[in-house]
Amino acid sequence: MKKKINYAEKDVLSEKDFERENIKERITIWIDESTLDAFRERAKEEGSKYQALINQALQEAIKKPSLLQRIERLEKKIG
């Protein structure tokens, strides 16, 4: 059975719709089934969308310093 996709309808666009952080791009990505199930379950519990949770997790991951950045920071502290 094919799932029906419901697309949101919006009559009027605002300036906020064109801000970089509000623009979304459709991609194809392979995610482990168990990981996807965990996001879906969490979204269900929180009453949100699993795609938004995945996006949030990715945003948090890119804000964390890389291993190289952490090593450089430690080297500066040690002298």
PyMOL Python script that loads the backbone (N, CA, C, O; Angstrom):
from pymol import cmd

cmd.read_pdbstr("""\
ATOM      1  N   MET A   1       0.840  -1.190   0.000  1.00  0.00           N
ATOM      2  CA  MET A   1       0.000   0.000   0.000  1.00  0.00           C
ATOM      3  C   MET A   1       0.879   1.245   0.000  1.00  0.00           C
ATOM      4  O   MET A   1       1.783   1.364   0.827  1.00  0.00           O
ATOM      5  N   LYS A   2       0.624   2.164  -0.912  1.00  0.00           N
ATOM      6  CA  LYS A   2       1.376   3.397  -1.011  1.00  0.00           C
ATOM      7  C   LYS A   2       0.894   4.410   0.012  1.00  0.00           C
ATOM      8  O   LYS A   2      -0.308   4.573   0.222  1.00  0.00           O
ATOM      9  N   LYS A   3       1.844   5.089   0.646  1.00  0.00           N
ATOM     10  CA  LYS A   3       1.480   6.129   1.603  1.00  0.00           C
ATOM     11  C   LYS A   3       1.078   7.393   0.851  1.00  0.00           C
ATOM     12  O   LYS A   3       1.677   7.746  -0.165  1.00  0.00           O
ATOM     13  N   LYS A   4       0.070   8.054   1.358  1.00  0.00           N
ATOM     14  CA  LYS A   4      -0.353   9.324   0.771  1.00  0.00           C
ATOM     15  C   LYS A   4       0.450  10.438   1.424  1.00  0.00           C
ATOM     16  O   LYS A   4       0.562  10.501   2.648  1.00  0.00           O
ATOM     17  N   ILE A   5       1.000  11.303   0.607  1.00  0.00           N
ATOM     18  CA  ILE A   5       1.781  12.431   1.113  1.00  0.00           C
ATOM     19  C   ILE A   5       0.886  13.662   1.138  1.00  0.00           C
ATOM     20  O   ILE A   5       0.275  14.022   0.133  1.00  0.00           O
ATOM     21  N   ASN A   6       0.820  14.297   2.298  1.00  0.00           N
ATOM     22  CA  ASN A   6       0.049  15.527   2.443  1.00  0.00           C
ATOM     23  C   ASN A   6       1.000  16.711   2.411  1.00  0.00           C
ATOM     24  O   ASN A   6       1.862  16.847   3.279  1.00  0.00           O
ATOM     25  N   TYR A   7       0.844  17.556   1.421  1.00  0.00           N
ATOM     26  CA  TYR A   7       1.669  18.743   1.320  1.00  0.00           C
ATOM     27  C   TYR A   7       0.923  19.921   1.931  1.00  0.00           C
ATOM     28  O   TYR A   7      -0.278  20.093   1.726  1.00  0.00           O
ATOM     29  N   ALA A   8       1.664  20.727   2.686  1.00  0.00           N
ATOM     30  CA  ALA A   8       1.061  21.904   3.298  1.00  0.00           C
ATOM     31  C   ALA A   8       0.783  22.947   2.229  1.00  0.00           C
ATOM     32  O   ALA A   8       1.544  23.091   1.272  1.00  0.00           O
ATOM     33  N   GLU A   9      -0.286  23.652   2.396  1.00  0.00           N
ATOM     34  CA  GLU A   9      -0.615  24.732   1.469  1.00  0.00           C
ATOM     35  C   GLU A   9      -0.445  26.056   2.191  1.00  0.00           C
ATOM     36  O   GLU A   9      -0.826  26.206   3.351  1.00  0.00           O
ATOM     37  N   LYS A  10       0.123  26.991   1.494  1.00  0.00           N
ATOM     38  CA  LYS A  10       0.349  28.304   2.078  1.00  0.00           C
ATOM     39  C   LYS A  10       0.014  29.343   1.030  1.00  0.00           C
ATOM     40  O   LYS A  10       0.570  29.326  -0.069  1.00  0.00           O
ATOM     41  N   ASP A  11      -0.888  30.246   1.362  1.00  0.00           N
ATOM     42  CA  ASP A  11      -1.343  31.238   0.394  1.00  0.00           C
ATOM     43  C   ASP A  11      -0.403  32.432   0.273  1.00  0.00           C
ATOM     44  O   ASP A  11      -0.203  32.956  -0.822  1.00  0.00           O
ATOM     45  N   VAL A  12       0.175  32.864   1.392  1.00  0.00           N
ATOM     46  CA  VAL A  12       0.975  34.079   1.393  1.00  0.00           C
ATOM     47  C   VAL A  12       2.355  33.776   1.948  1.00  0.00           C
ATOM     48  O   VAL A  12       2.487  33.152   3.001  1.00  0.00           O
ATOM     49  N   LEU A  13       3.376  34.217   1.241  1.00  0.00           N
ATOM     50  CA  LEU A  13       4.747  34.053   1.708  1.00  0.00           C
ATOM     51  C   LEU A  13       5.203  35.333   2.392  1.00  0.00           C
ATOM     52  O   LEU A  13       4.851  36.434   1.969  1.00  0.00           O
ATOM     53  N   SER A  14       5.979  35.180   3.440  1.00  0.00           N
ATOM     54  CA  SER A  14       6.512  36.346   4.142  1.00  0.00           C
ATOM     55  C   SER A  14       8.022  36.411   3.907  1.00  0.00           C
ATOM     56  O   SER A  14       8.615  35.478   3.365  1.00  0.00           O
ATOM     57  N   GLU A  15       8.636  37.517   4.318  1.00  0.00           N
ATOM     58  CA  GLU A  15      10.086  37.657   4.179  1.00  0.00           C
ATOM     59  C   GLU A  15      10.809  36.560   4.943  1.00  0.00           C
ATOM     60  O   GLU A  15      11.867  36.095   4.517  1.00  0.00           O
ATOM     61  N   LYS A  16      10.245  36.145   6.065  1.00  0.00           N
ATOM     62  CA  LYS A  16      10.857  35.110   6.897  1.00  0.00           C
ATOM     63  C   LYS A  16      10.994  33.790   6.130  1.00  0.00           C
ATOM     64  O   LYS A  16      11.929  33.029   6.381  1.00  0.00           O
ATOM     65  N   ASP A  17      10.089  33.513   5.214  1.00  0.00           N
ATOM     66  CA  ASP A  17      10.139  32.285   4.428  1.00  0.00           C
ATOM     67  C   ASP A  17      11.392  32.209   3.563  1.00  0.00           C
ATOM     68  O   ASP A  17      11.791  31.120   3.149  1.00  0.00           O
ATOM     69  N   PHE A  18      12.016  33.350   3.286  1.00  0.00           N
ATOM     70  CA  PHE A  18      13.182  33.388   2.417  1.00  0.00           C
ATOM     71  C   PHE A  18      14.495  33.525   3.179  1.00  0.00           C
ATOM     72  O   PHE A  18      15.559  33.614   2.565  1.00  0.00           O
ATOM     73  N   GLU A  19      14.435  33.544   4.508  1.00  0.00           N
ATOM     74  CA  GLU A  19      15.659  33.594   5.303  1.00  0.00           C
ATOM     75  C   GLU A  19      16.368  32.255   5.196  1.00  0.00           C
ATOM     76  O   GLU A  19      15.724  31.206   5.150  1.00  0.00           O
ATOM     77  N   ARG A  20      17.686  32.289   5.155  1.00  0.00           N
ATOM     78  CA  ARG A  20      18.505  31.096   4.917  1.00  0.00           C
ATOM     79  C   ARG A  20      18.145  29.931   5.840  1.00  0.00           C
ATOM     80  O   ARG A  20      18.069  28.787   5.391  1.00  0.00           O
ATOM     81  N   GLU A  21      17.927  30.211   7.108  1.00  0.00           N
ATOM     82  CA  GLU A  21      17.644  29.128   8.063  1.00  0.00           C
ATOM     83  C   GLU A  21      16.261  28.507   7.862  1.00  0.00           C
ATOM     84  O   GLU A  21      15.977  27.450   8.425  1.00  0.00           O
ATOM     85  N   ASN A  22      15.407  29.137   7.078  1.00  0.00           N
ATOM     86  CA  ASN A  22      14.074  28.609   6.833  1.00  0.00           C
ATOM     87  C   ASN A  22      13.930  27.910   5.486  1.00  0.00           C
ATOM     88  O   ASN A  22      12.880  27.340   5.190  1.00  0.00           O
ATOM     89  N   ILE A  23      14.970  27.950   4.679  1.00  0.00           N
ATOM     90  CA  ILE A  23      14.924  27.303   3.367  1.00  0.00           C
ATOM     91  C   ILE A  23      15.359  25.851   3.529  1.00  0.00           C
ATOM     92  O   ILE A  23      16.408  25.569   4.108  1.00  0.00           O
ATOM     93  N   LYS A  24      14.558  24.950   3.022  1.00  0.00           N
ATOM     94  CA  LYS A  24      14.847  23.518   3.115  1.00  0.00           C
ATOM     95  C   LYS A  24      15.147  22.971   1.733  1.00  0.00           C
ATOM     96  O   LYS A  24      14.594  23.435   0.736  1.00  0.00           O
ATOM     97  N   GLU A  25      16.024  21.982   1.680  1.00  0.00           N
ATOM     98  CA  GLU A  25      16.360  21.338   0.417  1.00  0.00           C
ATOM     99  C   GLU A  25      16.077  19.850   0.546  1.00  0.00           C
ATOM    100  O   GLU A  25      16.471  19.216   1.524  1.00  0.00           O
ATOM    101  N   ARG A  26      15.400  19.306  -0.434  1.00  0.00           N
ATOM    102  CA  ARG A  26      15.078  17.880  -0.438  1.00  0.00           C
ATOM    103  C   ARG A  26      16.318  17.112  -0.892  1.00  0.00           C
ATOM    104  O   ARG A  26      16.928  17.436  -1.911  1.00  0.00           O
ATOM    105  N   ILE A  27      16.682  16.081  -0.110  1.00  0.00           N
ATOM    106  CA  ILE A  27      17.809  15.234  -0.456  1.00  0.00           C
ATOM    107  C   ILE A  27      17.411  13.775  -0.302  1.00  0.00           C
ATOM    108  O   ILE A  27      16.361  13.462   0.259  1.00  0.00           O
ATOM    109  N   THR A  28      18.244  12.902  -0.798  1.00  0.00           N
ATOM    110  CA  THR A  28      18.077  11.466  -0.558  1.00  0.00           C
ATOM    111  C   THR A  28      19.254  11.022   0.290  1.00  0.00           C
ATOM    112  O   THR A  28      20.402  11.334  -0.026  1.00  0.00           O
ATOM    113  N   ILE A  29      18.980  10.303   1.356  1.00  0.00           N
ATOM    114  CA  ILE A  29      20.023   9.865   2.270  1.00  0.00           C
ATOM    115  C   ILE A  29      19.671   8.470   2.786  1.00  0.00           C
ATOM    116  O   ILE A  29      18.501   8.156   3.002  1.00  0.00           O
ATOM    117  N   TRP A  30      20.677   7.652   2.978  1.00  0.00           N
ATOM    118  CA  TRP A  30      20.472   6.312   3.530  1.00  0.00           C
ATOM    119  C   TRP A  30      20.748   6.352   5.025  1.00  0.00           C
ATOM    120  O   TRP A  30      21.848   6.705   5.452  1.00  0.00           O
ATOM    121  N   ILE A  31      19.746   5.988   5.819  1.00  0.00           N
ATOM    122  CA  ILE A  31      19.850   5.982   7.279  1.00  0.00           C
ATOM    123  C   ILE A  31      19.470   4.586   7.769  1.00  0.00           C
ATOM    124  O   ILE A  31      18.528   3.970   7.270  1.00  0.00           O
ATOM    125  N   ASP A  32      20.221   4.104   8.754  1.00  0.00           N
ATOM    126  CA  ASP A  32      19.901   2.792   9.324  1.00  0.00           C
ATOM    127  C   ASP A  32      18.452   2.773   9.786  1.00  0.00           C
ATOM    128  O   ASP A  32      17.951   3.749  10.344  1.00  0.00           O
ATOM    129  N   GLU A  33      17.795   1.660   9.549  1.00  0.00           N
ATOM    130  CA  GLU A  33      16.383   1.532   9.913  1.00  0.00           C
ATOM    131  C   GLU A  33      16.166   1.746  11.404  1.00  0.00           C
ATOM    132  O   GLU A  33      15.187   2.376  11.806  1.00  0.00           O
ATOM    133  N   SER A  34      17.074   1.226  12.227  1.00  0.00           N
ATOM    134  CA  SER A  34      16.926   1.378  13.678  1.00  0.00           C
ATOM    135  C   SER A  34      17.056   2.844  14.102  1.00  0.00           C
ATOM    136  O   SER A  34      16.371   3.292  15.022  1.00  0.00           O
ATOM    137  N   THR A  35      17.935   3.584  13.431  1.00  0.00           N
ATOM    138  CA  THR A  35      18.096   5.011  13.730  1.00  0.00           C
ATOM    139  C   THR A  35      16.849   5.779  13.332  1.00  0.00           C
ATOM    140  O   THR A  35      16.357   6.619  14.085  1.00  0.00           O
ATOM    141  N   LEU A  36      16.346   5.487  12.151  1.00  0.00           N
ATOM    142  CA  LEU A  36      15.139   6.154  11.672  1.00  0.00           C
ATOM    143  C   LEU A  36      13.944   5.832  12.571  1.00  0.00           C
ATOM    144  O   LEU A  36      13.144   6.713  12.883  1.00  0.00           O
ATOM    145  N   ASP A  37      13.826   4.568  12.986  1.00  0.00           N
ATOM    146  CA  ASP A  37      12.745   4.180  13.896  1.00  0.00           C
ATOM    147  C   ASP A  37      12.832   4.949  15.213  1.00  0.00           C
ATOM    148  O   ASP A  37      11.814   5.358  15.770  1.00  0.00           O
ATOM    149  N   ALA A  38      14.060   5.143  15.707  1.00  0.00           N
ATOM    150  CA  ALA A  38      14.240   5.879  16.966  1.00  0.00           C
ATOM    151  C   ALA A  38      13.782   7.329  16.811  1.00  0.00           C
ATOM    152  O   ALA A  38      13.128   7.872  17.701  1.00  0.00           O
ATOM    153  N   PHE A  39      14.124   7.958  15.678  1.00  0.00           N
ATOM    154  CA  PHE A  39      13.678   9.326  15.444  1.00  0.00           C
ATOM    155  C   PHE A  39      12.163   9.392  15.288  1.00  0.00           C
ATOM    156  O   PHE A  39      11.523  10.314  15.795  1.00  0.00           O
ATOM    157  N   ARG A  40      11.598   8.430  14.598  1.00  0.00           N
ATOM    158  CA  ARG A  40      10.140   8.417  14.424  1.00  0.00           C
ATOM    159  C   ARG A  40       9.426   8.253  15.764  1.00  0.00           C
ATOM    160  O   ARG A  40       8.428   8.923  16.026  1.00  0.00           O
ATOM    161  N   GLU A  41       9.938   7.365  16.605  1.00  0.00           N
ATOM    162  CA  GLU A  41       9.326   7.125  17.914  1.00  0.00           C
ATOM    163  C   GLU A  41       9.432   8.378  18.784  1.00  0.00           C
ATOM    164  O   GLU A  41       8.468   8.770  19.442  1.00  0.00           O
ATOM    165  N   ARG A  42      10.605   8.997  18.780  1.00  0.00           N
ATOM    166  CA  ARG A  42      10.793  10.220  19.570  1.00  0.00           C
ATOM    167  C   ARG A  42       9.872  11.330  19.073  1.00  0.00           C
ATOM    168  O   ARG A  42       9.288  12.063  19.871  1.00  0.00           O
ATOM    169  N   ALA A  43       9.746  11.448  17.764  1.00  0.00           N
ATOM    170  CA  ALA A  43       8.858  12.472  17.196  1.00  0.00           C
ATOM    171  C   ALA A  43       7.417  12.220  17.613  1.00  0.00           C
ATOM    172  O   ALA A  43       6.681  13.152  17.936  1.00  0.00           O
ATOM    173  N   LYS A  44       7.029  10.974  17.601  1.00  0.00           N
ATOM    174  CA  LYS A  44       5.658  10.610  18.004  1.00  0.00           C
ATOM    175  C   LYS A  44       5.417  10.998  19.461  1.00  0.00           C
ATOM    176  O   LYS A  44       4.365  11.542  19.799  1.00  0.00           O
ATOM    177  N   GLU A  45       6.400  10.716  20.323  1.00  0.00           N
ATOM    178  CA  GLU A  45       6.284  11.044  21.746  1.00  0.00           C
ATOM    179  C   GLU A  45       6.204  12.552  21.969  1.00  0.00           C
ATOM    180  O   GLU A  45       5.463  13.028  22.829  1.00  0.00           O
ATOM    181  N   GLU A  46       6.983  13.296  21.177  1.00  0.00           N
ATOM    182  CA  GLU A  46       7.055  14.745  21.349  1.00  0.00           C
ATOM    183  C   GLU A  46       6.002  15.501  20.546  1.00  0.00           C
ATOM    184  O   GLU A  46       5.830  16.708  20.713  1.00  0.00           O
ATOM    185  N   GLY A  47       5.303  14.785  19.677  1.00  0.00           N
ATOM    186  CA  GLY A  47       4.305  15.441  18.833  1.00  0.00           C
ATOM    187  C   GLY A  47       4.934  16.323  17.766  1.00  0.00           C
ATOM    188  O   GLY A  47       4.384  17.358  17.392  1.00  0.00           O
ATOM    189  N   SER A  48       6.099  15.896  17.279  1.00  0.00           N
ATOM    190  CA  SER A  48       6.774  16.671  16.234  1.00  0.00           C
ATOM    191  C   SER A  48       7.010  15.782  15.020  1.00  0.00           C
ATOM    192  O   SER A  48       6.498  14.664  14.952  1.00  0.00           O
ATOM    193  N   LYS A  49       7.780  16.278  14.071  1.00  0.00           N
ATOM    194  CA  LYS A  49       8.079  15.519  12.864  1.00  0.00           C
ATOM    195  C   LYS A  49       9.492  14.956  12.957  1.00  0.00           C
ATOM    196  O   LYS A  49      10.411  15.629  13.422  1.00  0.00           O
ATOM    197  N   TYR A  50       9.652  13.713  12.510  1.00  0.00           N
ATOM    198  CA  TYR A  50      10.963  13.082  12.640  1.00  0.00           C
ATOM    199  C   TYR A  50      12.014  13.772  11.779  1.00  0.00           C
ATOM    200  O   TYR A  50      13.190  13.797  12.145  1.00  0.00           O
ATOM    201  N   GLN A  51      11.610  14.330  10.642  1.00  0.00           N
ATOM    202  CA  GLN A  51      12.564  15.033   9.792  1.00  0.00           C
ATOM    203  C   GLN A  51      13.137  16.252  10.523  1.00  0.00           C
ATOM    204  O   GLN A  51      14.323  16.558  10.400  1.00  0.00           O
ATOM    205  N   ALA A  52      12.288  16.939  11.279  1.00  0.00           N
ATOM    206  CA  ALA A  52      12.737  18.103  12.048  1.00  0.00           C
ATOM    207  C   ALA A  52      13.721  17.684  13.131  1.00  0.00           C
ATOM    208  O   ALA A  52      14.691  18.391  13.401  1.00  0.00           O
ATOM    209  N   LEU A  53      13.472  16.532  13.752  1.00  0.00           N
ATOM    210  CA  LEU A  53      14.392  16.040  14.783  1.00  0.00           C
ATOM    211  C   LEU A  53      15.743  15.665  14.186  1.00  0.00           C
ATOM    212  O   LEU A  53      16.784  15.934  14.786  1.00  0.00           O
ATOM    213  N   ILE A  54      15.732  15.048  13.011  1.00  0.00           N
ATOM    214  CA  ILE A  54      16.982  14.701  12.340  1.00  0.00           C
ATOM    215  C   ILE A  54      17.740  15.976  11.987  1.00  0.00           C
ATOM    216  O   ILE A  54      18.953  16.051  12.181  1.00  0.00           O
ATOM    217  N   ASN A  55      17.030  16.980  11.470  1.00  0.00           N
ATOM    218  CA  ASN A  55      17.653  18.255  11.132  1.00  0.00           C
ATOM    219  C   ASN A  55      18.274  18.899  12.368  1.00  0.00           C
ATOM    220  O   ASN A  55      19.385  19.426  12.312  1.00  0.00           O
ATOM    221  N   GLN A  56      17.546  18.850  13.482  1.00  0.00           N
ATOM    222  CA  GLN A  56      18.046  19.431  14.734  1.00  0.00           C
ATOM    223  C   GLN A  56      19.307  18.705  15.197  1.00  0.00           C
ATOM    224  O   GLN A  56      20.268  19.346  15.623  1.00  0.00           O
ATOM    225  N   ALA A  57      19.313  17.372  15.118  1.00  0.00           N
ATOM    226  CA  ALA A  57      20.482  16.584  15.518  1.00  0.00           C
ATOM    227  C   ALA A  57      21.690  16.912  14.644  1.00  0.00           C
ATOM    228  O   ALA A  57      22.813  16.999  15.140  1.00  0.00           O
ATOM    229  N   LEU A  58      21.460  17.094  13.347  1.00  0.00           N
ATOM    230  CA  LEU A  58      22.550  17.450  12.442  1.00  0.00           C
ATOM    231  C   LEU A  58      23.086  18.847  12.750  1.00  0.00           C
ATOM    232  O   LEU A  58      24.296  19.068  12.727  1.00  0.00           O
ATOM    233  N   GLN A  59      22.186  19.789  13.040  1.00  0.00           N
ATOM    234  CA  GLN A  59      22.619  21.145  13.399  1.00  0.00           C
ATOM    235  C   GLN A  59      23.474  21.132  14.661  1.00  0.00           C
ATOM    236  O   GLN A  59      24.491  21.822  14.726  1.00  0.00           O
ATOM    237  N   GLU A  60      23.073  20.356  15.663  1.00  0.00           N
ATOM    238  CA  GLU A  60      23.846  20.257  16.904  1.00  0.00           C
ATOM    239  C   GLU A  60      25.200  19.618  16.654  1.00  0.00           C
ATOM    240  O   GLU A  60      26.197  20.025  17.250  1.00  0.00           O
ATOM    241  N   ALA A  61      25.247  18.620  15.779  1.00  0.00           N
ATOM    242  CA  ALA A  61      26.503  17.927  15.476  1.00  0.00           C
ATOM    243  C   ALA A  61      27.509  18.847  14.794  1.00  0.00           C
ATOM    244  O   ALA A  61      28.702  18.783  15.091  1.00  0.00           O
ATOM    245  N   ILE A  62      27.045  19.703  13.884  1.00  0.00           N
ATOM    246  CA  ILE A  62      27.993  20.571  13.180  1.00  0.00           C
ATOM    247  C   ILE A  62      28.460  21.740  14.044  1.00  0.00           C
ATOM    248  O   ILE A  62      29.470  22.370  13.729  1.00  0.00           O
ATOM    249  N   LYS A  63      27.745  22.039  15.126  1.00  0.00           N
ATOM    250  CA  LYS A  63      28.176  23.102  16.036  1.00  0.00           C
ATOM    251  C   LYS A  63      29.296  22.635  16.958  1.00  0.00           C
ATOM    252  O   LYS A  63      30.053  23.456  17.476  1.00  0.00           O
ATOM    253  N   LYS A  64      29.411  21.329  17.169  1.00  0.00           N
ATOM    254  CA  LYS A  64      30.455  20.792  18.037  1.00  0.00           C
ATOM    255  C   LYS A  64      31.802  20.917  17.332  1.00  0.00           C
ATOM    256  O   LYS A  64      31.893  20.714  16.121  1.00  0.00           O
ATOM    257  N   PRO A  65      32.850  21.252  18.091  1.00  0.00           N
ATOM    258  CA  PRO A  65      34.164  21.362  17.461  1.00  0.00           C
ATOM    259  C   PRO A  65      34.654  19.999  16.951  1.00  0.00           C
ATOM    260  O   PRO A  65      34.378  18.957  17.547  1.00  0.00           O
ATOM    261  N   SER A  66      35.377  20.040  15.847  1.00  0.00           N
ATOM    262  CA  SER A  66      35.919  18.803  15.279  1.00  0.00           C
ATOM    263  C   SER A  66      37.066  18.298  16.159  1.00  0.00           C
ATOM    264  O   SER A  66      37.536  19.007  17.048  1.00  0.00           O
ATOM    265  N   LEU A  67      37.500  17.088  15.905  1.00  0.00           N
ATOM    266  CA  LEU A  67      38.625  16.516  16.648  1.00  0.00           C
ATOM    267  C   LEU A  67      39.861  17.387  16.467  1.00  0.00           C
ATOM    268  O   LEU A  67      40.576  17.654  17.433  1.00  0.00           O
ATOM    269  N   LEU A  68      40.117  17.827  15.253  1.00  0.00           N
ATOM    270  CA  LEU A  68      41.271  18.680  14.979  1.00  0.00           C
ATOM    271  C   LEU A  68      41.183  19.983  15.766  1.00  0.00           C
ATOM    272  O   LEU A  68      42.180  20.436  16.328  1.00  0.00           O
ATOM    273  N   GLN A  69      40.011  20.581  15.810  1.00  0.00           N
ATOM    274  CA  GLN A  69      39.838  21.832  16.563  1.00  0.00           C
ATOM    275  C   GLN A  69      40.069  21.606  18.052  1.00  0.00           C
ATOM    276  O   GLN A  69      40.666  22.449  18.722  1.00  0.00           O
ATOM    277  N   ARG A  70      39.601  20.476  18.575  1.00  0.00           N
ATOM    278  CA  ARG A  70      39.804  20.175  20.003  1.00  0.00           C
ATOM    279  C   ARG A  70      41.275  19.956  20.303  1.00  0.00           C
ATOM    280  O   ARG A  70      41.762  20.403  21.341  1.00  0.00           O
ATOM    281  N   ILE A  71      41.992  19.277  19.419  1.00  0.00           N
ATOM    282  CA  ILE A  71      43.430  19.044  19.615  1.00  0.00           C
ATOM    283  C   ILE A  71      44.182  20.363  19.583  1.00  0.00           C
ATOM    284  O   ILE A  71      45.048  20.609  20.423  1.00  0.00           O
ATOM    285  N   GLU A  72      43.852  21.219  18.610  1.00  0.00           N
ATOM    286  CA  GLU A  72      44.514  22.523  18.518  1.00  0.00           C
ATOM    287  C   GLU A  72      44.264  23.351  19.769  1.00  0.00           C
ATOM    288  O   GLU A  72      45.164  24.040  20.249  1.00  0.00           O
ATOM    289  N   ARG A  73      43.045  23.286  20.302  1.00  0.00           N
ATOM    290  CA  ARG A  73      42.711  24.024  21.525  1.00  0.00           C
ATOM    291  C   ARG A  73      43.540  23.505  22.704  1.00  0.00           C
ATOM    292  O   ARG A  73      44.043  24.291  23.507  1.00  0.00           O
ATOM    293  N   LEU A  74      43.681  22.176  22.803  1.00  0.00           N
ATOM    294  CA  LEU A  74      44.497  21.593  23.874  1.00  0.00           C
ATOM    295  C   LEU A  74      45.971  21.968  23.728  1.00  0.00           C
ATOM    296  O   LEU A  74      46.641  22.266  24.717  1.00  0.00           O
ATOM    297  N   GLU A  75      46.466  21.954  22.506  1.00  0.00           N
ATOM    298  CA  GLU A  75      47.860  22.331  22.265  1.00  0.00           C
ATOM    299  C   GLU A  75      48.117  23.763  22.690  1.00  0.00           C
ATOM    300  O   GLU A  75      49.179  24.055  23.240  1.00  0.00           O
ATOM    301  N   LYS A  76      47.171  24.671  22.449  1.00  0.00           N
ATOM    302  CA  LYS A  76      47.321  26.059  22.853  1.00  0.00           C
ATOM    303  C   LYS A  76      47.352  26.181  24.376  1.00  0.00           C
ATOM    304  O   LYS A  76      48.105  26.984  24.928  1.00  0.00           O
ATOM    305  N   LYS A  77      46.528  25.377  25.047  1.00  0.00           N
ATOM    306  CA  LYS A  77      46.489  25.420  26.507  1.00  0.00           C
ATOM    307  C   LYS A  77      47.789  24.902  27.109  1.00  0.00           C
ATOM    308  O   LYS A  77      48.298  25.449  28.087  1.00  0.00           O
ATOM    309  N   ILE A  78      48.317  23.835  26.507  1.00  0.00           N
ATOM    310  CA  ILE A  78      49.553  23.225  27.030  1.00  0.00           C
ATOM    311  C   ILE A  78      50.762  24.111  26.739  1.00  0.00           C
ATOM    312  O   ILE A  78      51.698  24.197  27.534  1.00  0.00           O
ATOM    313  N   GLY A  79      50.719  24.748  25.616  1.00  0.00           N
ATOM    314  CA  GLY A  79      51.773  25.698  25.263  1.00  0.00           C
ATOM    315  C   GLY A  79      52.745  25.118  24.359  1.00  0.00           C
ATOM    316  O   GLY A  79      53.699  25.789  23.965  1.00  0.00           O
TER     317      GLY A  79
END
""", "prot")
cmd.dss("prot")
cmd.show_as("cartoon", "prot")
cmd.util.cbc("prot")
cmd.orient("prot")
